[in-house]
Amino acid sequence: MPDVVVIGAGPAGLAAAARAVESGASVAMVDDNPRPGGQIWRASSYPKPWLRDKVEVISGARVFSAPEPGVLALETIHDHQEIQYKNLVLATGARERFLPFPGWTLPNVMGAGGLQALAKSGLPVAGKKIIVAGSGPLLLAVAKYMRDHGADVRMIAEQADQAALMRFGFGLISKPGKLVQAIGLRAGLLGVRYLTGCWPVAATGTDQLASVTLTRHGRTWDEPCDYLACGFGLVPNLELAALLGCAVKATGAVVDDYQQSSVPGVYCAGEITGIGGLDLALAEGQVAGYAAAGNREAAHKLLPSRDAQRRFADALEQTFAPRAELRALAQDDTLVCRCEDVPLGRVTQCSNWREAKLHTRCGMGPCQGRVCGPAVEFLLGWKPESVRPPVLAARIASLKLD
């Protein structure tokens, strides 16, 4: 049994594993991707030589259940297994928030991060007309990546207003590293329109996306495009934390100064505790890794820098929070649950999330509410009432673990 098991091999998970190994702990790492790196370092050359020698890496595996305390059930492409742990670090990351609007289910309308991931995996984007829309710094990163790979980025539509962005920008003066990063992103997008207070209200096309209808300051117009990369920020992946009994709130898992959750021996790091970006994920991962390995003295030294990153994350959340007008985009016939083809009109006939699931199957499809759940929470204020295994779709054979 390893001393520390890390779930998730993105920046926070890698940082936690590195610090736990440094502290002399035996470490196992579980990740559902073929190789470590997460979404940030996907297909990169990020150096991880210590992984090969000092960490048991279980790739292409997903945790779908916790059959008993100190035990997790995993499923891989070919089989299933259980892994025991003494201390656990959850670094399960986040996913994009999608808000429904007419036409959002058309082919070639996809998440901003989703399009970037497909492009990194080989989707050709050179010469394609792309509109990047939604909210948050991810839009700039995606737009730059697309442009660097030959795409015709027509515009970036940021729903946050100019005043909020200016306040955020002035705050970066005290953070030179982030200011340089922001300037670099904007410099790489010279000539690309960046419209604040602007968002998509509809996507149109016959068999696939042909154009996007945008609105800004009361004016509405159509923009032809091949791809719409649209995401309204990120939401933490809290399902496993909730299944283990950890206290969670809307913004993420609740942790103490050393990243320990309300369940002793279970630590959370990275976007699972709240959306804060790469630097905060690395800081939290290091604190969690040290603490999970029993090296609280080393963890304590990192608390001030970690807390500074958290203050930046709070400013990020306030600046790019989705505006109230976005709640009016979906019409009664707009699909909210894409897995089960449930339109908004059927959902609003119910009085809460549980009733909607029972009467419409909203949230009962393969994604298990990962897409429609945050959308319904934003639109109607309903929160999921419980999490039950399996937290991810699993084979019947995996559910019959001996």
N, C-alpha and C positions, 0 to 999 in steps of 0.2 A: 504494500500500500504506500503510495507516494505521500510525502509530508504535505505537499500543496498540489492541488489540481486547479488548473486555469482553464476556464471555458471561454474561448474566443482568442484568436491569434492576430487580432489587429494591434494597433499601437499600444493600447492600455494593457492588453493581455501579454504582449511581448515584453513590455516594461516590467510588468509584475513577475513574469517568469525569470527574467534576467536578474532582478533584485533578490528573488527568493533563492536562486542558484548561488548568487554571490554570498548569501547568508548561510550557505551550507545545507540548504534543504534539498530533498529529492523532489523533482517536479514532473508532472505530466500535463500536457496541453492538448485540449480537444478543440477542433475547429471544423466547420462544415465545408470549408474550401479545400481544394486540392493541395494548397501550399500556404504557409503563413504569410501575413501581410495585411489582411483585411482589405477593405475598400480603398483605404488611403494608399497603401503600398502595393496594390494589386499589380502583378507583372513587373515589379520594379526589381532593382538589384540591391535592395536594402540588405546589408550584410548581417547574417544570422548564423555564423559558423558554430557558435556555442550550442545552438539547437541540436545539431547532429550528435554531439557528444554528451551533453549534460541534461537534456530534456527528452522525455518520452513523448513524441508528437503523434497524436492520433488524428490524421487528416481525413477529410471527407466524411466526418461523423457528426451526427446531430443528437443532442440530448432531448429525449421526448418524454421522460418520466423520472420520478424520484421514488422508487418503490419502497424505500425505508430510509431512516436517517443515516447519513453518511454514505449513501449509495445513489448513483445515477445510472439510468438506463440509456444506452447509446444505440443508434442505428447507423450502419454504414451502407454503402451501395450493395454489398454482398451479404452482410450478416448483421448480427446484433450482439451486444455484450453489456456487462455491467462494470462500472469502475467505482472503487471505494476511495474515500478521501478522509484526511484528518482535518485539513483546512481547505476552503474552496474560495477561489476568486472568480467572480462573474464579471466578464468583460464582453458582454453580448452585443454591445454597440447599439446602433439605432437604424431606423429605416425612414424613408421619405414619407412625408405627409402629403396625401393627395386629397384635393377638394373637388368634388364633382361639379361639372358644368356641362351644358349640352355639347355632345360630340367628344367628350373626354375618353370614350372607349374606342374611338376610331383607330385603326392601325396607323402607326407612326406618331401617335400622341403617347408620350411616355415620360417617366420621371426624369428630371435633370441628371441625377446621379445614375439612373438606369441607362440612359443613352450613353453617358460617358463610359460606364462599365462595358456596354456592348461594343463601343468603339475600341476600347482597350483590348477586347477579346477578338477583334478583327472585323467588325462591321465597317464597311467602307462609307466614309462621310465626305470625302473629297468632292467638292463641287455641289454638295447638297445645300439647299437653302434652309437654314435653321433659325428658329426663334426660341430664345431661352427666356422663360417667364416663371414668376412665382415670387419667392422671397429668400433673402439670406446671401451670405458670401459665396455659397456653393455655386450660385448662378454665374459669378465672374470666373470661377475656376473652370466650370464646364465650358463656358463660352470660349475661354482662352484655349482650352484643350482642343475644342472643335476647330477653332481658327488655325491653330498650329498644325492640324492634320488636314488642312485644305478645305474645310467647310466654309460656306458663305454665310456667316452669322449676320442675319439681317438686323437683329436688335436684341437688347436685353430689357425685359419689362419687369421692373421691381415694384411690388405693390406698396412697400413702405414709402412714406412721403419724404420730400426733400428736407424738411426741417429736422426730422428724426435722424436722417442720414448725416446731416451736417453736425448735429450734436455728437453723434457717434464718432465722426471723423475727427472732431476736435479732441475727443477723448484719447485718440490714438497718439496724440503728440507726446504723451507720457509713456508710450510703449513703442520705442523706436523700431524694434524688430517687426512688429505687426504693421506699423506705418509703412516701412520699406516694402513689406510684402504686398500691402494694398496698392501702393504706387506702382509696383511691378506688374500687378495684374491689370491695372487700368492702362498702363503704358503698352501692354501687349494687346490691348483692344482699341487702340486709336482708330478712329473712323467708324467704329460700331456704335450705333445709337444706344444710349443708356437712359431709359425713360423711367423716372420715379413716379409714384402714384399711378401706376399703370398695371393692368392685369387682363388676362383673357376672359371673355365672357362666353365664347362659343368656338367650337372647331367644326369645320364643314368639309365635306368630301363625299364621294359616292362609295368607292371600295376602300379608299384610304384617305388620309388627310390631304386636303388641297389648299386650305387657307384657315387663318385664325382671325377671329373678331376680337379686337382689343378696345378697351375704354380708358380714357384719361381726361380728367377735368371736365367731365360731361360730354366729351366728344367720343364717338365710336366709329371705327373704320376696320376694313379687312386688309390682311397682309397675306399674300400667297407664300407658302412654304412647303418643304418636303418633310420636315420634322418639327414637332413642338416638344421641347424639353421643358417640362413644367413640374415644379415641386415647391410646396409652401413650407419649407423648413423640414426638420427632422423630429421624430418621436422615438423615445427610448424603447428598446426591446425588454419589456419587464415581465414577460410571461414566466420565465424560469424562476426569477426572483420571487414572484408572487406564489408560484407553486411550492416553493420551499418555505413559505410563510414569512418572508421578509416584508417589513412595512414598506409600502410604496405610496407615492402621491402622483399627481398628474405630471409633474415635471421629472420624476425619476425615483429611484430607490432611496430610502432614507438611510444615511450612514453617519457614523461618528467621525471624530477627528482622524482616526486611523483607517477610514474607509470600511469599517466593520458595520454590517447591517444589524437589524434588530435580532437576527438569529446568530448566536455565538459561533464563531468559526467560519462564517460566510461573509466574505468581503465583496464589495462592488466597486468597479473602477471604470472610468471612461464615460461614454454617452449614456450608459444605463443609469447614472446618477443625475443626469441632466445634460442638455446639449451645450458643449463648450469648446469644441474644436480640438485639434491635434495636441497643442501644448498642454491643455488641461488634462487630456486623456493620458499623456505620458506622465505627467506629475502624479495623477491619482494612481496610475498603475504602479509606479515606483513605491509610493507610500503603502499601497495594498500588498505588494510583494514582500517588502520588508516586514510589515506587520504580520502577515500570514506565516512568515518563517520565524516569527518570534523576535525579530530584530527591531524592537520599537525605538531604540535609541537612534538608529539610522533613519527610521521613518520620521521621527520627531524633527530632525534637522531640515526635512523637506517641507514641513507644514507652511512656513511663511510664503515660499514661492508658489506652492499649490493654492493657497488662499488668494494670492494676487491673481492667479489665473481664473479663479472662480468669480472674482469681481468683474473681470472682463466678460465672462460668460453671462453674468446677470445683465450687463449692458447690451450684449448681443441679443439676448432674449427680448428685452424691452424694445429694442430698435426694430426688430424684424417680426414682431408678433402679427399674426394675420389680422387684417382690419375687418370690422363688422360687416362691411358691404359684401364681403365674399360669401356670407351666409345666404345672400339672395340670388346667387348664380344658378343653383340647381332648380329646375322646374319639377312639377309633379311627375312628369314622365322621364326625368333624368335618372338613369341607373345610379344607385348608391352602392349596392352590393353587386359587384360584377360577377362574382362566382355563382350566385344564385339568381341573377337577373331580377333584382328587386328594385323597383323605382322608388323615388323619394315619397311619392304620394301614398304608397302602401305603408311605408314606415311611419309617416306622420299620423296615420290612423291609430297607431298604438300609443300607449302612455309611458312606456319605459323600454329599456334595452331588452330585458328578459321577455317581455310580451312581444316585442318585434321579432326576436329569434324564434319564439314558439309559433307565431302566426304567419311569418313571412319567410323564415329561414335566413334572414339577414345575419351575416356573420357565421353561418354554419357551413360554408363552403371550404375548399381546400386551403385558403389563406387563413381560415379560422379567425376572421375579423381583423386581421392585421392591416387591411386597406380600409374597409368600411368602418371599423371601430373608431379610429381617430377622426374620420370624417363625420360620423354621426355625433361623436362627442362635441366637435366644433359646431355643427349645425344645430343640434338639439340639446346639448348639455348632458347627454346620457353617458354614464360610465359603465364599463363592464363590471358585473357584480361578483364574478368568481373566475378562477382558472382551474381547469381540471385536466388530468392527463388523458391522452397524449397532447402535449402543448404544440406539437407539430404533427403533420400527417405522417403516419407510420404504417408499415406493413402489418398484417394480421399476425404473421409469424413472429414479429418483434414484440408484439403485445403479449405473447405467450412465453415469456422468459421463464426458464426453470428456476 
